[in-house]
Amino acid sequence: EATAAESLRHITSVILHEVETRMVADGSVSLKRPQVLHALHVALRVSCVEALVAVEDEKQHKAMEDLFAQKALIEEHFLLIVQANKGDVERATNFATLYHRSLTNWLDHEVTKLAADVRSQVLQEMPDPQKSSERAFQQSFAARSWRDVLEYVLDTNAYLEKSYLTVFHQRKRAYVGS
């Protein structure tokens, strides 16, 4: 309050000084300082009060909007309660529908998460075609697995696809088994 009063005094003195210098410069008229000072104080107080009233009106309007929104939610809730009391069969149907919907959403989320995890682990082991080919070569020739060497030589792409699928199914089994 003291800071606001001091600010009002300072604003008033600046405005009064400005008005006084313009009046004296324009027509050599001097002002009656107490009356002008009083008028400026009254005008400033009125404008401050109007601004505060506008802010309070805005707060009240916002509060009323919030109350009406809450009222609509409560009315909707009571309407659902009244509709639910029609019969046990309808209530069970509503619960089953809600349960089925939430279960479906949960399953979709978990399956997507599982597939992303398996994919990231497979890509960690075989990030690009060059490394995949090197790995396939190592698995067949370096391991001296002649059956794998024959598969690799006959169709490299099929052998790489088999390697990817093997890693994928191993990771999938590790996730599903745990």
C-alpha positions in Angstrom: 0.0 0.0 0.0 2.8 2.4 0.9 4.5 1.7 -2.4 1.3 2.2 -4.4 0.6 5.5 -2.6 4.2 6.6 -3.2 3.9 5.6 -6.9 0.6 7.6 -7.2 2.3 10.7 -5.6 5.2 10.4 -8.0 3.0 9.9 -11.1 0.9 12.9 -10.0 3.8 15.1 -9.5 5.3 14.3 -12.9 1.9 14.8 -14.6 1.3 18.1 -12.7 4.8 19.3 -13.6 4.2 18.4 -17.3 0.7 20.1 -17.4 2.1 23.2 -15.6 5.0 23.6 -18.0 2.7 23.3 -21.0 0.2 25.8 -19.6 2.8 28.3 -18.7 4.5 27.9 -22.0 1.3 28.2 -24.1 -0.5 31.1 -22.5 1.4 32.3 -19.4 -1.3 30.8 -17.2 -0.5 29.5 -13.8 -2.5 26.7 -12.2 -4.0 26.6 -8.8 -1.8 23.8 -7.6 -4.0 22.3 -4.8 -7.1 22.0 -7.0 -5.2 20.4 -10.0 -3.4 18.1 -7.7 -6.7 17.0 -6.1 -8.2 16.5 -9.5 -5.3 14.4 -10.7 -5.4 12.3 -7.5 -9.1 11.7 -8.0 -8.6 10.8 -11.7 -5.8 8.4 -10.9 -7.8 6.7 -8.1 -10.8 6.4 -10.4 -8.7 4.8 -13.1 -7.1 2.4 -10.6 -10.4 1.4 -9.2 -11.8 0.8 -12.7 -8.9 -1.4 -13.6 -9.3 -3.4 -10.4 -13.0 -3.8 -11.0 -12.3 -5.0 -14.6 -9.8 -7.6 -13.3 -12.2 -8.8 -10.6 -15.0 -9.0 -13.2 -12.7 -11.1 -15.4 -11.9 -13.4 -12.5 -15.6 -13.7 -11.7 -16.4 -14.5 -15.3 -13.7 -17.2 -15.4 -14.9 -18.7 -12.1 -18.5 -18.8 -13.4 -17.3 -20.6 -16.5 -15.5 -23.2 -14.4 -18.6 -23.7 -12.2 -20.8 -24.2 -15.2 -18.4 -26.7 -16.7 -18.3 -28.6 -13.4 -22.1 -28.4 -13.2 -22.3 -30.0 -16.7 -20.0 -32.8 -15.6 -22.0 -33.5 -12.5 -25.3 -33.5 -14.5 -23.7 -35.9 -17.0 -22.5 -38.2 -14.1 -26.0 -38.2 -12.5 -27.6 -38.9 -15.9 -25.3 -41.9 -16.3 -26.2 -43.1 -12.8 -29.9 -42.9 -13.6 -29.4 -44.7 -16.9 -27.4 -47.4 -15.2 -30.2 -48.1 -12.8 -32.4 -49.4 -15.6 -31.2 -52.9 -15.3 -28.4 -55.2 -14.3 -28.1 -56.6 -17.9 -27.4 -53.1 -19.3 -25.0 -52.3 -16.4 -23.1 -55.5 -17.1 -23.0 -54.7 -20.8 -21.6 -51.3 -20.1 -18.9 -52.7 -17.8 -18.0 -55.4 -20.3 -17.7 -52.9 -23.1 -15.4 -50.7 -21.0 -13.3 -53.6 -19.9 -13.0 -54.9 -23.4 -12.0 -51.5 -24.7 -9.3 -51.0 -22.0 -8.0 -54.5 -22.4 -7.7 -54.0 -26.2 -5.8 -50.8 -25.7 -3.5 -52.4 -23.2 -2.8 -55.4 -25.4 -2.1 -53.1 -28.4 0.4 -51.1 -26.3 2.2 -54.2 -25.0 2.4 -55.9 -28.4 3.8 -52.8 -30.0 6.3 -52.4 -27.2 7.4 -56.0 -27.5 7.8 -55.8 -31.2 9.9 -52.6 -30.9 12.1 -54.2 -28.3 12.7 -57.3 -30.4 13.4 -55.2 -33.5 15.9 -53.1 -31.6 17.8 -56.1 -30.3 17.9 -57.8 -33.8 19.2 -54.5 -35.3 21.8 -54.4 -32.6 23.1 -57.7 -33.7 22.7 -57.1 -37.4 22.6 -53.3 -38.0 23.3 -53.2 -41.7 23.6 -55.5 -44.7 27.4 -55.5 -44.7 27.7 -56.6 -41.1 24.9 -59.1 -41.7 26.8 -60.6 -44.6 30.0 -60.8 -42.6 28.1 -62.5 -39.7 26.5 -65.0 -42.1 30.0 -65.7 -43.6 31.4 -66.2 -40.1 28.6 -68.5 -39.1 28.9 -70.7 -42.1 32.6 -70.7 -43.2 34.5 -69.9 -40.0 32.4 -72.3 -38.0 33.0 -75.0 -40.6 29.3 -75.8 -40.7 29.2 -77.3 -44.2 25.4 -77.4 -44.3 25.3 -73.6 -43.6 28.2 -73.1 -46.2 26.1 -74.8 -48.8 23.0 -72.7 -47.9 25.1 -69.5 -48.0 26.7 -70.3 -51.4 23.4 -71.3 -53.0 21.3 -68.3 -51.9 23.0 -65.6 -49.7 19.8 -63.6 -49.3 17.8 -66.6 -48.1 20.6 -67.5 -45.7 20.5 -63.9 -44.3 16.7 -64.0 -44.0 17.0 -67.3 -42.1 19.6 -65.7 -39.8 17.4 -62.7 -39.1 14.4 -64.9 -38.4 16.4 -67.1 -36.1 17.6 -64.1 -34.1 14.1 -62.6 -34.1 12.4 -65.9 -32.9 15.1 -66.4 -30.2 14.5 -62.9 -28.8 10.7 -63.3 -29.1 10.9 -66.6 -27.1 13.1 -64.9 -24.5 10.4 -62.2 -24.0 7.4 -64.5 -24.2 8.9 -67.1 -21.9 9.7 -64.5 -19.2 
